Amino acid sequence: MKSPEVGREVERVAGRIASSAESATGGEFRTDSALGPRRWRAAVIGDYKKHNDAEGTRSALLRSMDGAGSD
């Protein structure tokens, strides 16, 4: 769970989620990833100020996560 290959895959999935959320909302999303003590972690961060709609951004992220794992 700490290998560079796993890190690239975690970053790839986070990027797909961000891209999907952007296309669903027209907003701007970014990703951040880091190697923790046990595994790689990633986050997708939405631009809440631009939309002034935290719930809408949250919904877009959740929908995006559903589709990110399928190829």
PyMOL commands that set and color helices and strands:
alter all, ss='L'
color gray80, all
select helices_A, chain A and resi 4-25+48-51+54-68
alter helices_A, ss='H'
color red, helices_A
select strands_A, chain A and resi 29-35+40-46
alter strands_A, ss='S'
color yellow, strands_A
deselect
rebuild
show_as cartoon
